[in-house]
Amino acid sequence: MSRFMKCKPCVVFVALYVVVVAAYTVYSYKTRETETLKRLDEKLYLVVSGIKHCLPNDFHDKAIGESDISPEADAKNVLALSEYARRMRVKYVYTLVKRDGMCFFTSSSCTDQELKKAVETPYFLPYTKASPATISAFEREVPTYATDTDRWGSFRSVLIPERSPKGRLYLAGADICTDYVDGLLRAHLLRSCVIGGMFILLMLPFIWIFKKSEREKINEFESLKELLHQQSLDKTTKIERKINEFLNK
């Protein structure tokens, strides 16, 4: 018990040190997580802002119904947006309109694999499972940032309300796969844990030195105790000898 009390200050210090390092690790990761998401959202915002320049200027004045855009014109838009998405390193870029309470794709990019397999999002495709965030984005005057899952995958998205030259409302959007986002966050988490682990490892030599010092003190104390005990025995023996000599006179 006394030995524990002697080591107690060291134990308390080590515990506090570990808590501080753990708190720093969590803070570092959360800070990087916030910065990463902010940078990605800023990138998506810039990408979305350029979508209208990839399409004909009056495109959304004409794209009102299912047969307003020819397959040839739609194919040209698909290629233009696909090239734009590839250069900007995002998964998809697209535009949406809302009619009778439903969302429809008026234009969309495709991945290289989809282009090779001729799997394209056709003009005026109904977006039957549009998220509430997507639907409500038509009612807002500011960008909408959302993370949703649909039949194409899970994405971090930015949706910006735009107006055609004649004032028709549509949404321009861009997506990044959440797998990519999760990969960045895992890398940040690993880095934060490694840094925290390094701080813990830096503490180990000091713990070893402290334990060695305590062990030396304990050994010194035990030696002194043994010496005092031996001296006590010697004194007792001398006293007993003198008593015996007195009695034998």
N, C-alpha and C positions, 0 to 999 in steps of 0.2 A: 504493500500500500504506500509506504514511504517512498519507494522507488518510483512509483507512478506519479506521486505528487511532485517529485523532482523533475520528472519529464513532462509534467503537465503544461508548463509554459511553451515548450517546444511543440507539443501536440496541438495546442490552441493556435499557435502561430502557423503551423503547417495547414491546419484546417481552414483558417482564414485566408491563407495564400491560395489554396485550391479553390475556395469559393470565389475569390476575386478573379482568378484566371478563368474559371467557368463563366462568370458574369461577363468578362471581357470577350470570351469566345462567342457567347450568344449575341452580345451587342454588335460585335464585328460582323457576324453573319447577317443579322437583321438589317444593319446599315447597308451592307453590300446587296442584300436582297432588294431593298427599297431603291437603291441606285440603279440596279440592273433593270428592274421593271420600269423605272422612270425612263431610262435610256431607250428601252425597247418601245415604250409607248411613244416617245418623241420620234423615233425612227418611223414607226407605223404612221404617225400623223403626217410626217413629211411625204411618205410614200403615197398615202391617200390623197394628199393635196395635188399630186401630179397626175392622178388617174384621168382627170378631165382633159388633159393635154394629149392623151393617147387615143382619144375618141374624136369623131367628127364634132365640130362645134355645135351643130344643131341636132346631134344624135338624140338627146332626150326630149327634144321637141317633137321628134318623129316617133320615138319608141313609146307608143301609147297602148297599143294592142298587140295581139299575137302575130298578126300578119303584116305589121307595119315595116319590119326590117327583113330584107331578103336573106336567104341562107348564105349567099356570097358575101354580103356586107357583114353579116354576123361572123363568118369565118375570118374575115380580115380583122375584125375587132378582137377576136380570140387570139390571133397570132400577135397582134400589137400588145395586148395586155399580158400575154404569156412571156413575151420578150422583156417587157417592163418588170414583171414579177421576178424573172430570173436575174436581171441586172441588179435589182434592189434586194435580192436574196430574201424574199418572203415567199410564203406558200401560195397564197392566192390574192388577187386583186379583183374587184368586181363593182358593179353598180346594181342598186335595187330600186324598185318603185313599189308603191302600195296602191292597191285598187280593191274596192269592196272589202276592206278589212284584211286582205291577204297581201303577202309580199311576193314579188316576182323578180327573178334575175333578168336584167336587161343586157348585161354583158358580164363576162367572167374570163379570167385566165385559166389555163390548164397546165398541169405539170408536164414534164418531158415524157413521162411514162403514159400519161393520158393522151398526149398528142400522138405518140407512136401507136397506141391501141385504138386511136380514133374515138376515145371516150371523152366527149366534151359536154359542157353544160349548155344545152340549147337555149336560144333566145326565148325570153319570157317563160322560163321554167318556174313553176310555182315553188316557193320556199315554204313547204307545208309545215315544217317543224322549226320555224323561226322562233328564236328565244324571245321572251318578254322584253329583254334589253334591246333587241333588234327592232321590234315593233314600236317600242316607245321612242326609239331614236328619231323616228319621223316627226315626233311632236316636240323635239328639243331643238334649240338653236346653237347648242354647243356639242362638241364631239362626245361620243359615247365609247367608253372603254369597258370591254367585257371579256370574260373567259367562258366559252360555251363549248358544248359537244353536239355535233350533228352527224349525219351519215358520212360526211367526208373526213371526220376526225375531231380531235379536241384542239381548240385554237385560242390564242390571245388575239383579240380583234380591236380595231378602231373603226368607228363609223362616223362619217361627217356628213351632215345635211348640206346638199348643194342645190343650186337653182340653174335651170337651163336659161338660155338667152330670153326665152319667152316666159320665164318665171315658173316653169314646172319643177316641182320638188322631187328630188331623188336622193338616195344615199350612196356615197362612195365608201368602200370598205377595203381593208387589207388584213390578212391573217398571218400569224406566225404559229407554228406547231407548238403546243405546250410541252412536247418532248424536248424540243430545243431549249425552251425556257427552263424546264426542270434540269436539263443537263448543265446549264450555266449555274443554277442555284446549287446543284450538288457539288460542282467544282468549288464554289465559294464556301460551302459547308466544310468540304474536305480541307481547304486551305486554312479556314479558321480553326478547325480541330488540330491540324498539324502545328500551327503557331501556338495554340494553347498547350499542346503536348510538349513542345520545346521549352516553354516556360516551366512546366512541371519537371522536365528532365534537368533543367538548370538548377532546380531546388535540391535534387538528390545529393550532389556532393556536400552541400551544407548540412543536410540531414545526417549523412555518413560521418562528417567531421564532428557534429554534435554528439552522435551516439558513441563515437570513439572516445571523445573527451569525457563523456559521462561514464563510460566503461573504465577508463583510466582512473577517474576519481573514485569509483566504487572499489576498484582493486586496491587503490591506495588506502581507502578507508578500511577495507578488510585487513590489509597488512598491518595498519596501525592498530586496529582492534586486536589482532592476533598478538602483536607485540605487547600491548598493554595487558592482555590476558596472561601472556608468558611472564611478564614482569610481576604481575600480581601473584602468580603461582610461585615464582622465585622468592618473593617476600614472605609468602605464607610458609614456605618450606624452611626458610631461615628462622622464622619465629618459632615454628614447631621444634626445630633443632635446639634452639636456645632453651625452650621450655623443658625439653627432655634432658638437656645437660644440667639444668637447675635441679630437676627432680632426682637425678642420679647422684647428686652430691651427698 
